[in-house]
C-alpha cells in the first residue's frame, strides 16, 4: 500500500518493536518523518539508526507514556527538531499479566500499571502532542481552523479486547474499552479543529512476544493457539504489517472523511463464531 505522506511528521509511541515498529516502517516507507517515543532506550536507538541508514528520517526520544511531564518534554523536543507535528499514533501499551486471574485475585498494582500505560498513556501523550498539531494547522491556515479540510491525524491502538468481553483480563479489557470510547470523544472535540481521530483494534497478532503463545517447540500451533484460532475465520494470527496497513490508511489523505471510527483488524474474530451445529 502506497500513500502520499511526503514531508509529514509523525509521532509513534511504543514504536521500537512489534506493531509499533511495523507502523514506523510503514510511515517512513511512504515519505513521513517519524519520531519514535519508547521506554526501551536500546531498541529505540536501534530503530532510529536502522531507519536512518536506509535513508529515512527518524528521531528517537526516550519516554514513558504514563509520565505526563516526560510526554510534554518529548512533544516539545520533537516539534523543535522537525518544526511541526501532524500525525500521532498512540501505540504504546502492555498486555495483561501472564498468569491470568479473575478480577477478585487481581492486585491493585497490576491493575494500575496496565491502566496507567494503556489508557492514561493515550491521554497524557495526546494532551502533550495535540497543541503542536493545532499550532501547525493554525500556521498553515493563517490562524483559522477548518474542519472541511482536516490535515491532523491521531490513531489510537485499541484491541478487540476493548470491543468484546474477555475473561481473566479485567484491566486490559477495561483499558482498551476506554481507548475506544476516548477515541470517539476526541473525534467529536478535535474534528472541528482539523484533526481526525480514529482507532485500530487488532485481534491476535503474531509478534516476537506472542510467538511462544502460538507455536510449540515443533513449530506447530500449540493446543491453546489452535483453540483460539478456531474462532477466527481466517484461521491464523494477524501480522504486524497488517495492523500497520490499517494505521497507514487512517493517516492517509484518502481517509479524509473518517472520524471517530474503530477499525477492527481481526480476521473476522468479532464478526461472530461459526458453527457446524
One Martini backbone bead per residue (centre of mass of N, CA, C, O) as a GRO file, in nm:
protein
  277
    1UNK     BB    1   0.094   0.037   0.025
    2UNK     BB    2   0.039   0.372  -0.114
    3UNK     BB    3   0.114   0.693   0.017
    4UNK     BB    4   0.104   1.049   0.081
    5UNK     BB    5   0.370   1.160   0.329
    6UNK     BB    6   0.528   1.388   0.236
    7UNK     BB    7   0.664   1.573   0.509
    8UNK     BB    8   0.552   1.431   0.735
    9UNK     BB    9   0.489   1.431   1.095
   10UNK     BB   10   0.548   1.159   1.323
   11UNK     BB   11   0.414   0.991   1.614
   12UNK     BB   12   0.539   0.692   1.793
   13UNK     BB   13   0.441   0.487   2.030
   14UNK     BB   14   0.603   0.205   2.076
   15UNK     BB   15   0.819   0.193   1.803
   16UNK     BB   16   1.053  -0.042   1.853
   17UNK     BB   17   0.823  -0.271   1.835
   18UNK     BB   18   0.624  -0.454   1.667
   19UNK     BB   19   0.365  -0.277   1.572
   20UNK     BB   20   0.517  -0.009   1.597
   21UNK     BB   21   0.743  -0.074   1.393
   22UNK     BB   22   0.557  -0.122   1.152
   23UNK     BB   23   0.447   0.166   1.150
   24UNK     BB   24   0.708   0.315   1.108
   25UNK     BB   25   0.784   0.182   0.839
   26UNK     BB   26   0.530   0.269   0.681
   27UNK     BB   27   0.569   0.574   0.707
   28UNK     BB   28   0.852   0.597   0.586
   29UNK     BB   29   0.785   0.450   0.309
   30UNK     BB   30   0.569   0.717   0.267
   31UNK     BB   31   0.756   0.993   0.366
   32UNK     BB   32   0.786   1.010   0.660
   33UNK     BB   33   0.859   1.165   0.962
   34UNK     BB   34   0.989   1.000   1.261
   35UNK     BB   35   0.891   0.960   1.602
   36UNK     BB   36   1.023   0.770   1.868
   37UNK     BB   37   0.846   0.656   2.157
   38UNK     BB   38   1.033   0.500   2.427
   39UNK     BB   39   1.144   0.302   2.703
   40UNK     BB   40   1.341   0.156   2.503
   41UNK     BB   41   1.645   0.261   2.434
   42UNK     BB   42   1.789   0.050   2.255
   43UNK     BB   43   1.557  -0.007   2.052
   44UNK     BB   44   1.514   0.287   1.968
   45UNK     BB   45   1.799   0.347   1.857
   46UNK     BB   46   1.798   0.117   1.649
   47UNK     BB   47   1.561   0.211   1.483
   48UNK     BB   48   1.675   0.487   1.399
   49UNK     BB   49   1.933   0.381   1.266
   50UNK     BB   50   1.807   0.196   1.050
   51UNK     BB   51   1.646   0.418   0.907
   52UNK     BB   52   1.879   0.608   0.842
   53UNK     BB   53   2.046   0.394   0.674
   54UNK     BB   54   1.786   0.373   0.462
   55UNK     BB   55   1.698   0.705   0.433
   56UNK     BB   56   1.548   0.791   0.673
   57UNK     BB   57   1.349   0.979   0.914
   58UNK     BB   58   1.465   0.952   1.263
   59UNK     BB   59   1.353   0.989   1.604
   60UNK     BB   60   1.465   0.939   1.936
   61UNK     BB   61   1.254   0.921   2.239
   62UNK     BB   62   1.264   0.897   2.562
   63UNK     BB   63   0.959   0.746   2.713
   64UNK     BB   64   0.679   0.762   2.941
   65UNK     BB   65   0.339   0.767   2.895
   66UNK     BB   66   0.266   0.785   3.216
   67UNK     BB   67   0.442   1.053   3.194
   68UNK     BB   68   0.354   1.372   3.155
   69UNK     BB   69   0.627   1.530   3.150
   70UNK     BB   70   0.767   1.353   2.937
   71UNK     BB   71   0.562   1.415   2.707
   72UNK     BB   72   0.607   1.716   2.691
   73UNK     BB   73   0.909   1.698   2.629
   74UNK     BB   74   0.887   1.523   2.376
   75UNK     BB   75   0.706   1.710   2.206
   76UNK     BB   76   0.897   1.953   2.208
   77UNK     BB   77   1.141   1.810   2.078
   78UNK     BB   78   1.005   1.727   1.814
   79UNK     BB   79   0.906   2.007   1.718
   80UNK     BB   80   1.191   2.130   1.714
   81UNK     BB   81   1.327   1.932   1.514
   82UNK     BB   82   1.088   1.943   1.272
   83UNK     BB   83   0.868   2.201   1.319
   84UNK     BB   84   0.647   1.965   1.358
   85UNK     BB   85   0.307   1.816   1.394
   86UNK     BB   86   0.053   1.575   1.241
   87UNK     BB   87   0.107   1.285   1.375
   88UNK     BB   88  -0.058   1.035   1.592
   89UNK     BB   89   0.050   0.724   1.757
   90UNK     BB   90  -0.114   0.531   2.005
   91UNK     BB   91   0.065   0.233   2.092
   92UNK     BB   92   0.141   0.208   2.367
   93UNK     BB   93   0.168  -0.110   2.551
   94UNK     BB   94   0.022  -0.360   2.762
   95UNK     BB   95  -0.046  -0.652   2.876
   96UNK     BB   96  -0.149  -0.880   3.056
   97UNK     BB   97  -0.098  -1.093   3.272
   98UNK     BB   98   0.035  -1.409   3.253
   99UNK     BB   99  -0.144  -1.481   3.509
  100UNK     BB  100  -0.454  -1.538   3.473
  101UNK     BB  101  -0.718  -1.366   3.652
  102UNK     BB  102  -0.953  -1.283   3.843
  103UNK     BB  103  -1.054  -0.989   3.978
  104UNK     BB  104  -1.023  -1.085   4.290
  105UNK     BB  105  -0.693  -1.148   4.216
  106UNK     BB  106  -0.622  -0.873   4.153
  107UNK     BB  107  -0.395  -0.636   4.165
  108UNK     BB  108  -0.356  -0.305   4.200
  109UNK     BB  109  -0.082  -0.283   4.057
  110UNK     BB  110  -0.162  -0.421   3.790
  111UNK     BB  111  -0.398  -0.244   3.720
  112UNK     BB  112  -0.250   0.035   3.722
  113UNK     BB  113  -0.031  -0.021   3.511
  114UNK     BB  114  -0.219  -0.072   3.268
  115UNK     BB  115  -0.381   0.192   3.283
  116UNK     BB  116  -0.143   0.393   3.268
  117UNK     BB  117  -0.054   0.300   2.977
  118UNK     BB  118  -0.316   0.223   2.795
  119UNK     BB  119  -0.480   0.497   2.881
  120UNK     BB  120  -0.328   0.737   3.011
  121UNK     BB  121  -0.115   0.747   2.781
  122UNK     BB  122  -0.308   0.864   2.571
  123UNK     BB  123  -0.368   1.124   2.721
  124UNK     BB  124  -0.082   1.242   2.776
  125UNK     BB  125   0.012   1.244   2.481
  126UNK     BB  126  -0.216   1.404   2.353
  127UNK     BB  127  -0.193   1.658   2.533
  128UNK     BB  128   0.105   1.718   2.429
  129UNK     BB  129   0.058   1.713   2.102
  130UNK     BB  130  -0.194   1.874   2.004
  131UNK     BB  131  -0.085   2.170   2.015
  132UNK     BB  132   0.113   2.119   1.773
  133UNK     BB  133  -0.095   2.050   1.561
  134UNK     BB  134  -0.261   2.313   1.588
  135UNK     BB  135  -0.030   2.505   1.522
  136UNK     BB  136   0.012   2.406   1.232
  137UNK     BB  137  -0.270   2.454   1.125
  138UNK     BB  138  -0.274   2.758   1.184
  139UNK     BB  139  -0.026   2.833   1.006
  140UNK     BB  140  -0.155   2.728   0.737
  141UNK     BB  141  -0.444   2.917   0.794
  142UNK     BB  142  -0.405   3.192   0.940
  143UNK     BB  143  -0.559   3.108   1.228
  144UNK     BB  144  -0.757   2.888   1.101
  145UNK     BB  145  -1.005   2.674   1.116
  146UNK     BB  146  -1.078   2.348   0.919
  147UNK     BB  147  -1.296   2.084   0.893
  148UNK     BB  148  -1.304   2.046   0.569
  149UNK     BB  149  -0.959   2.023   0.598
  150UNK     BB  150  -0.822   1.782   0.744
  151UNK     BB  151  -0.470   1.717   0.860
  152UNK     BB  152  -0.494   1.583   1.116
  153UNK     BB  153  -0.369   1.286   1.305
  154UNK     BB  154  -0.524   1.020   1.505
  155UNK     BB  155  -0.409   0.699   1.638
  156UNK     BB  156  -0.551   0.444   1.823
  157UNK     BB  157  -0.467   0.156   2.014
  158UNK     BB  158  -0.654  -0.099   2.064
  159UNK     BB  159  -0.895  -0.374   2.087
  160UNK     BB  160  -1.095  -0.643   2.095
  161UNK     BB  161  -1.096  -0.624   2.415
  162UNK     BB  162  -1.265  -0.337   2.381
  163UNK     BB  163  -1.536  -0.481   2.233
  164UNK     BB  164  -1.511  -0.754   2.390
  165UNK     BB  165  -1.552  -0.990   2.620
  166UNK     BB  166  -1.300  -1.106   2.850
  167UNK     BB  167  -1.131  -1.324   3.031
  168UNK     BB  168  -0.882  -1.257   3.270
  169UNK     BB  169  -0.862  -0.914   3.167
  170UNK     BB  170  -0.970  -0.656   3.316
  171UNK     BB  171  -0.765  -0.425   3.264
  172UNK     BB  172  -0.732  -0.448   2.955
  173UNK     BB  173  -1.029  -0.425   2.881
  174UNK     BB  174  -1.077  -0.149   3.013
  175UNK     BB  175  -0.862   0.013   2.864
  176UNK     BB  176  -0.951  -0.049   2.565
  177UNK     BB  177  -1.237   0.061   2.599
  178UNK     BB  178  -1.144   0.345   2.668
  179UNK     BB  179  -1.003   0.402   2.400
  180UNK     BB  180  -1.250   0.384   2.218
  181UNK     BB  181  -1.416   0.619   2.358
  182UNK     BB  182  -1.198   0.834   2.351
  183UNK     BB  183  -1.185   0.853   2.046
  184UNK     BB  184  -1.470   0.965   2.006
  185UNK     BB  185  -1.437   1.216   2.179
  186UNK     BB  186  -1.199   1.337   2.020
  187UNK     BB  187  -1.350   1.360   1.750
  188UNK     BB  188  -1.559   1.569   1.847
  189UNK     BB  189  -1.345   1.789   1.935
  190UNK     BB  190  -1.123   1.784   1.677
  191UNK     BB  191  -1.262   1.800   1.404
  192UNK     BB  192  -1.322   2.116   1.401
  193UNK     BB  193  -0.986   2.161   1.414
  194UNK     BB  194  -0.849   1.935   1.197
  195UNK     BB  195  -0.878   1.648   1.355
  196UNK     BB  196  -0.845   1.311   1.311
  197UNK     BB  197  -1.006   1.037   1.502
  198UNK     BB  198  -0.885   0.704   1.547
  199UNK     BB  199  -0.901   0.337   1.547
  200UNK     BB  200  -0.730   0.031   1.624
  201UNK     BB  201  -0.838  -0.327   1.641
  202UNK     BB  202  -0.669  -0.580   1.726
  203UNK     BB  203  -0.599  -0.890   1.715
  204UNK     BB  204  -0.430  -1.153   1.697
  205UNK     BB  205  -0.071  -1.105   1.708
  206UNK     BB  206   0.235  -1.167   1.556
  207UNK     BB  207   0.502  -1.167   1.774
  208UNK     BB  208   0.771  -1.215   1.962
  209UNK     BB  209   0.585  -1.219   2.226
  210UNK     BB  210   0.369  -1.452   2.083
  211UNK     BB  211   0.510  -1.711   1.975
  212UNK     BB  212   0.480  -1.901   2.228
  213UNK     BB  213   0.169  -1.911   2.211
  214UNK     BB  214   0.150  -2.041   1.910
  215UNK     BB  215   0.434  -2.203   1.933
  216UNK     BB  216   0.600  -2.479   1.942
  217UNK     BB  217   0.889  -2.664   1.922
  218UNK     BB  218   0.772  -2.794   1.635
  219UNK     BB  219   0.612  -2.533   1.491
  220UNK     BB  220   0.339  -2.573   1.594
  221UNK     BB  221   0.051  -2.533   1.711
  222UNK     BB  222  -0.090  -2.493   1.987
  223UNK     BB  223  -0.361  -2.581   2.162
  224UNK     BB  224  -0.449  -2.292   2.237
  225UNK     BB  225  -0.420  -2.173   1.952
  226UNK     BB  226  -0.618  -2.359   1.807
  227UNK     BB  227  -0.863  -2.266   1.969
  228UNK     BB  228  -0.849  -1.970   1.896
  229UNK     BB  229  -0.842  -2.003   1.574
  230UNK     BB  230  -1.131  -2.135   1.549
  231UNK     BB  231  -1.261  -1.826   1.575
  232UNK     BB  232  -1.105  -1.763   1.304
  233UNK     BB  233  -1.176  -1.756   0.978
  234UNK     BB  234  -0.860  -1.737   0.879
  235UNK     BB  235  -0.674  -1.924   1.080
  236UNK     BB  236  -0.494  -1.673   1.193
  237UNK     BB  237  -0.275  -1.459   1.273
  238UNK     BB  238  -0.167  -1.157   1.269
  239UNK     BB  239   0.016  -0.901   1.126
  240UNK     BB  240   0.191  -0.622   1.176
  241UNK     BB  241   0.150  -0.511   0.882
  242UNK     BB  242  -0.165  -0.514   0.897
  243UNK     BB  243  -0.186  -0.297   1.116
  244UNK     BB  244  -0.022  -0.078   0.969
  245UNK     BB  245  -0.212  -0.047   0.723
  246UNK     BB  246  -0.446   0.076   0.883
  247UNK     BB  247  -0.296   0.325   0.980
  248UNK     BB  248  -0.209   0.433   0.706
  249UNK     BB  249  -0.492   0.491   0.605
  250UNK     BB  250  -0.588   0.690   0.840
  251UNK     BB  251  -0.339   0.902   0.763
  252UNK     BB  252  -0.442   0.947   0.496
  253UNK     BB  253  -0.593   1.142   0.255
  254UNK     BB  254  -0.828   0.921   0.197
  255UNK     BB  255  -0.931   0.964   0.519
  256UNK     BB  256  -1.109   1.250   0.519
  257UNK     BB  257  -1.409   1.098   0.633
  258UNK     BB  258  -1.271   0.976   0.899
  259UNK     BB  259  -1.441   0.980   1.224
  260UNK     BB  260  -1.464   0.783   1.509
  261UNK     BB  261  -1.331   0.511   1.433
  262UNK     BB  262  -1.323   0.144   1.451
  263UNK     BB  263  -1.072  -0.059   1.326
  264UNK     BB  264  -1.104  -0.392   1.258
  265UNK     BB  265  -0.818  -0.640   1.292
  266UNK     BB  266  -0.926  -1.001   1.308
  267UNK     BB  267  -1.030  -1.207   1.076
  268UNK     BB  268  -1.345  -1.216   1.212
  269UNK     BB  269  -1.384  -1.269   1.514
  270UNK     BB  270  -1.618  -1.037   1.586
  271UNK     BB  271  -1.847  -1.135   1.381
  272UNK     BB  272  -1.855  -1.437   1.472
  273UNK     BB  273  -1.938  -1.759   1.521
  274UNK     BB  274  -1.885  -2.061   1.393
  275UNK     BB  275  -2.107  -2.339   1.296
  276UNK     BB  276  -2.192  -2.707   1.278
  277UNK     BB  277  -2.490  -2.685   1.466
   0.00000   0.00000   0.00000
